[in-house]
Amino acid sequence: MSIYHPQGKWLRAPHGFERVWIGVALLWCMVLSIAMPWWHFKGQQTSSGEAYTVTPLEFEARVMQYVKTNQVGERHGIPVVEAQPGGDVYLLGKNWQWYPVLKLKKDVEYRLHLSSGDYQHGFSLLPMNMNFHVLPGYDHVITLTPTQAGEFSIICNEFCGAGHHLMTGLIIVEE
């Protein structure tokens, strides 16, 4: 901040190209204000599903119980769980991994419960264009219907600390 005020009349109304750019910016703001709600409802990119508050310890206990009752194998030391068709499946982001490995059936609808046990994480399912912000303290429920068989990687797309680059998971979809 200057000690002295500028001399004379230094504040002028916008003129020339300044007015054009202000008009373009205003128009763009209006376009985006209309596009965001439209894309939410018509673009089917944003989840408008359910979300519940839950403590990280409660959600982790649900995941452990789910693993205990539905485990069918192990992959690289992480349990593989097979979901009941049309049922609830649980996935926990914690300590730089997605836990457990989920085994789903093609063309069957599931309710995927997502939460974090420590930091904010980003759930990104590859190669699909599915991204979701996962926060501790919330049980996010996403309705999911796999349409292709195969193995789909999960990565964290939200920087979550020193082990962020290792934070991966897997969803296996079978016919």
Secondary structure per residue as TSV (DSSP state, phi and psi in degrees):
chain	resnum	aa	ss	phi	psi
A	1	M	-	360.0	135.8
A	2	S	-	-81.7	151.2
A	3	I	S	-76.1	-32.5
A	4	Y	S	-106.5	145.3
A	5	H	-	-81.9	148.1
A	6	P	-	-60.9	147.5
A	7	Q	S	-80.2	144.1
A	8	G	S	74.4	-163.4
A	9	K	-	-87.8	99.8
A	10	W	-	-99.4	-17.9
A	11	L	-	-98.0	119.2
A	12	R	-	-122.9	152.5
A	13	A	-	-66.8	150.8
A	14	P	-	-57.9	145.0
A	15	H	-	-148.1	159.8
A	16	G	T	59.7	-130.7
A	17	F	H	-66.8	-23.5
A	18	E	H	-59.4	-42.0
A	19	R	H	-65.9	-38.7
A	20	V	H	-62.2	-47.1
A	21	W	H	-67.0	-35.7
A	22	I	H	-64.3	-41.3
A	23	G	H	-63.9	-43.2
A	24	V	H	-62.3	-43.9
A	25	A	H	-62.9	-41.9
A	26	L	H	-64.2	-44.2
A	27	L	H	-61.3	-43.9
A	28	W	H	-62.8	-39.6
A	29	C	H	-61.3	-40.5
A	30	M	H	-67.5	-41.2
A	31	V	H	-60.5	-46.9
A	32	L	H	-67.2	-34.5
A	33	S	H	-63.4	-32.2
A	34	I	H	-82.4	-39.1
A	35	A	H	-68.9	-36.1
A	36	M	H	-62.4	-51.0
A	37	P	H	-65.5	-37.3
A	38	W	H	-59.4	-46.6
A	39	W	H	-66.5	-33.9
A	40	H	H	-61.5	-47.3
A	41	F	H	-87.1	-38.4
A	42	K	H	-95.5	-28.2
A	43	G	S	-80.3	-14.7
A	44	Q	-	51.3	38.3
A	45	Q	-	-104.7	-27.7
A	46	T	S	-104.6	132.4
A	47	S	-	-73.3	128.6
A	48	S	-	-115.7	32.5
A	49	G	-	-79.6	-156.0
A	50	E	E	-91.1	153.8
A	51	A	E	-150.1	135.3
A	52	Y	E	-129.1	149.3
A	53	T	E	-80.9	141.0
A	54	V	-	-157.7	144.8
A	55	T	-	-76.1	150.0
A	56	P	H	-55.8	-36.0
A	57	L	H	-68.3	-39.1
A	58	E	H	-64.0	-43.7
A	59	F	H	-66.0	-40.5
A	60	E	H	-62.6	-37.6
A	61	A	H	-64.7	-39.1
A	62	R	H	-61.9	-43.1
A	63	V	H	-63.7	-44.2
A	64	M	H	-62.8	-40.3
A	65	Q	H	-65.2	-40.2
A	66	Y	H	-62.4	-44.0
A	67	V	H	-64.1	-43.2
A	68	K	H	-60.2	-37.5
A	69	T	H	-91.6	-15.3
A	70	N	H	-124.7	7.9
A	71	Q	E	-69.0	132.4
A	72	V	E	-120.9	-2.6
A	73	G	E	175.6	-165.4
A	74	E	E	-145.9	145.9
A	75	R	E	-138.3	114.4
A	76	H	T	53.5	38.4
A	77	G	T	82.7	2.1
A	78	I	E	-111.0	132.2
A	79	P	E	-61.9	141.1
A	80	V	E	-103.0	124.8
A	81	V	E	-116.4	138.3
A	82	E	E	-103.6	120.2
A	83	A	-	-76.8	148.0
A	84	Q	-	-71.2	132.6
A	85	P	T	-54.2	127.8
A	86	G	T	77.6	6.9
A	87	G	S	-97.9	-170.2
A	88	D	E	-89.2	139.5
A	89	V	E	-125.0	149.3
A	90	Y	E	-122.2	137.9
A	91	L	E	-139.6	127.8
A	92	L	E	-116.9	129.9
A	93	G	E	-99.3	117.3
A	94	K	E	-163.1	144.2
A	95	N	T	49.5	43.6
A	96	W	T	61.4	41.9
A	97	Q	E	-156.9	155.0
A	98	W	E	-98.3	127.9
A	99	Y	E	-130.8	132.5
A	100	P	S	-91.9	-170.0
A	101	V	E	-82.3	128.9
A	102	L	E	-99.2	138.2
A	103	K	E	-117.9	113.9
A	104	L	E	-119.8	165.1
A	105	K	E	-102.7	142.8
A	106	K	T	-65.8	141.5
A	107	D	T	64.1	23.8
A	108	V	-	-116.9	135.5
A	109	E	-	-84.5	137.4
A	110	Y	E	-129.9	157.0
A	111	R	E	-106.2	106.9
A	112	L	E	-90.0	117.7
A	113	H	E	-94.4	121.5
A	114	L	E	-120.3	137.2
A	115	S	E	-158.2	170.1
A	116	S	E	-116.2	143.7
A	117	G	S	-97.8	-6.7
A	118	D	S	-141.5	-66.6
A	119	Y	S	-120.8	176.8
A	120	Q	-	-73.9	139.3
A	121	H	E	-131.9	164.2
A	122	G	E	-117.5	122.9
A	123	F	E	-91.2	114.2
A	124	S	E	-127.2	117.8
A	125	L	E	-98.1	118.8
A	126	L	E	-105.0	142.6
A	127	P	T	-90.2	11.1
A	128	M	T	-69.3	161.1
A	129	N	T	-96.3	66.2
A	130	M	E	-122.6	116.6
A	131	N	E	-130.4	138.9
A	132	F	E	-148.1	137.0
A	133	H	E	-87.5	122.9
A	134	V	E	-113.5	125.5
A	135	L	-	-119.4	146.3
A	136	P	B	-68.1	145.9
A	137	G	T	92.7	-2.4
A	138	Y	E	-131.2	135.9
A	139	D	E	-100.4	101.2
A	140	H	E	-87.8	128.7
A	141	V	E	-111.2	119.4
A	142	I	E	-116.4	128.9
A	143	T	E	-81.1	125.8
A	144	L	E	-132.7	131.2
A	145	T	-	-128.3	101.7
A	146	P	-	-63.6	133.9
A	147	T	-	-112.5	-4.7
A	148	Q	S	-133.8	144.8
A	149	A	-	-85.7	153.8
A	150	G	E	141.2	-172.8
A	151	E	E	-108.1	129.5
A	152	F	E	-121.1	123.9
A	153	S	E	-79.9	145.6
A	154	I	E	-114.1	131.6
A	155	I	E	-125.9	160.6
A	156	C	E	-93.0	121.4
A	157	N	-	-107.0	19.7
A	158	E	S	-127.5	119.6
A	159	F	-	-56.3	124.7
A	160	C	-	-126.2	11.4
A	161	G	S	128.0	-164.8
A	162	A	T	-62.2	-31.5
A	163	G	T	-98.9	16.3
A	164	H	G	-53.9	-40.7
A	165	H	G	-66.7	-15.8
A	166	L	G	-96.1	-7.0
A	167	M	-	-78.6	95.1
A	168	T	E	-131.5	166.1
A	169	G	E	-154.2	-174.6
A	170	L	E	-150.3	140.1
A	171	I	E	-122.8	125.2
A	172	I	E	-104.8	124.4
A	173	V	E	-114.0	124.2
A	174	E	E	-112.9	155.9
A	175	E	-	-62.5	360.0
